[in-house]
Amino acid sequence: MIEVLTSEAIDLLKQLIVTQSFSKEEENTAAILEEWFHEKGIPFQREGNNIWAKNKYFNNAKPTVLLNSHHDTVRPNKNYTRDPFAATVEDGKLFGLGSNDAGGCLVSLMAAFAFFYEKEDLAYNLIVAPTAQEENSGLDGVKSILHHFENVEFALVGEPTLLDLAIAEKGLMVLDITIKGTAGHAAHRYDDQPIFNALPVLNWFKDFQFPIISEQLGKVKMTVSQINAGTQHNVVPGELKLVVDCRVTDAYSNREVYDIICKHVASEKVIVEARSFRLNSSSISSEHPIVKAGESMGKKTYGSPTLSDQANMSFPSLKMGPGDSTRSHSADEFIFIAEIEEGIKTYIELLNKIL
């Protein structure tokens, strides 16, 4: 049965790769996923471009495990040398946009769900949920359907981790900073120039270290990723704008990090605004049964620097899946066929230990 499920999963992933599914534009891959459930005879529900299904003998009296991954992708970067929408296999690698992030994880989780779908007397209910808008942290992704799921004890979130156990991940907070000054002609001197006013702010972000270091996630990391000012060579701009990407550990909430930043850099001329505080760090106890089950299989635990839909979940969640995070969003993205095969077997073995 596992061999058949693996073959079907690879075919499904190829269909997903050849179908454009940028964040907020996932309706066509959602239709492909609907067809997969139809062919399996598995009832499902759809809301927006999010789909979910329950195991055949779902029992409201039991706790639930949520199996979640996403079917949206980023846009292909300009360094692709291949057609990002051509699902080609060479040297054991399946190439294509979304193959590694997170198509391989998604089809592996769906195969594992199909394996358990008709089994009776499971200790947990299972819900599988292929969802949208993960790559842009959209409000119409998994967050929008979680209210339909009751009694979720934990989630298994499919993201490429080389099948190791990401028991914590950093949160994300993006800051828009406006630095004001006096606009004027470039031929004159202006001490109150926003570009010069930005220098101490930039140096602060370069040098500041948050004092509390997380055991799993290390240091809070702040990166100035965008700077914009000026429109003409002979005009001193009246303001300069910065974008700062903050990766926040479980040692702080996003709000706490924001308050510390404001204390040091905000002023009458420096306005700091957070786009959102909702994408906090997430974790699962190292003593949780699903973590212990993974460790008994020889899997390593670690803290992940990348954000996933775990940030939208109020219950514990474990990030785990086939593929390598360093390939995500890369040119000529790929996943090894063998990784998908191993992913399906690993998910089934892991879940068997608790179900």
Residue, then its C-alpha position, 0 to 999 in steps of 0.5 A: m500500500i505504501e508503494v502505491l501511495t508513494s507513486e500517487a504522491i509523486d504524480l500529485l506533486k507533479q500536477l501541483i508543480v505545473t499549476q501556478s499557485f502563487s499566494k492568493e492565487e491558489e484556486n487551481t491547485a485547490a481544484i487538483l487537491e479536491e480531485w485527489f480527495h474525490e478519487k480517494g472517496i474521502p469527504f472534504q470541505r473547502e473554504g477559500n483555497n483551504i481544504w480539509a478532511k477528517n478520518k473516516y471514524f472521526n470521534n468528537a470525544k477524542p483529541t485531534v492531530l492536525l496534519n497541515s502543509h501549504h500548496d501556495t508558492v513564492r514567485p520564481n526568482k530571476n536566476y532560474t535556468r529551468d522552467p519553474f512550472a515543468a515538473t522534470v525528473e533528472d538524477g533522482k531529483l524532481f525539479g519545479l517551483g514548490s517541489n521542496d517548499a512545501g509540495g513534497c511535505l504536503v503530498s507526503l502528509m496526504a499519503a500518510f493521512a490516506f494510509f490511516y483514513e479507514k483505520e478504526d480505534l485510533a487513539y487520535n482523530l486526524i485532520v489533514a489540511p492543505t492550505a493557502q497563503e502560507e508564503n505571504s502569512g495571509l489572513d485567508g490561509v490556515k488561520s481562517i479555518l482553525h475555528h472549525f477544528e475543536n480539541v486539537e492536541f497538536a499539529l504536525v506541520g509539513e515543511p522541509t526539515l530533512l525529516d528532523l524535528a523542529i521543536a521551535e521556530k522564530g517568529l517574525m515582525v516587520l518594521d516600517i521606520t520613517i526618519k524625517g528631516t529637512a528637505g531642500h536643494a542639494a547645493h546647500r548644507y542641511d544638518d537636519q538631513p534624514i539620510f544623516n539622521a538615519l546613520p545612528v539608527l542603522n548603527w544601532f540595528k547593526d550593533f544591538q544584541f538582545p540580552i536573553i538568548s534562547e536555548q533552542l533558537g539562539k539570538v533575536k536577529m534584526t536585519v535592515s532589508q530595505i532603504n528608500a529615500g530621494t527622487q532626484h540628485n539635486v533634491v535633499p529628501g524630507e524623509l527616509k524609509l527603512v524596513v527591518d526584518c525581526r526574527v524573534t525567539d521564544a525569549y521575547s514576544n513580538r510586542e516586547v521586542y518592538d517596545i525595546i526597539c522603540k525605547h532606543v531609536a524612536s523619537e520625534k524624527v524617527i517613527v517606528e511602526a510594526r506591520s503586525f504583532r501576530l507572528n510570534s515564535s512557536s514551540i512544542s515541549s521536548e517532552h511531548p509524546i510526538v517529540k519523544a516518538g521522533e527521537s526514538m526513531g533517531k531524529k534530531t531536535y533543533g530550533s528553526p530560523t524560518l517562519s511557518d504556519q505554526a505562528n498561526m496556531s494556538f496549540p503545540s505544533l511540530k515542524m517536520g518534513p522531507g526536503d531541505s530548507t536551504r533549497s526553499h525559494s532557490a533557483d531551480e528548486f528540487i526535491f529528491i524522489a527518495e526524500i518523498e518516499e522516505g517522508i511518507k514512511t517516516y510520517i506513517e511510522l511516527l504517527n503509528k507510535i502515538l495512534 
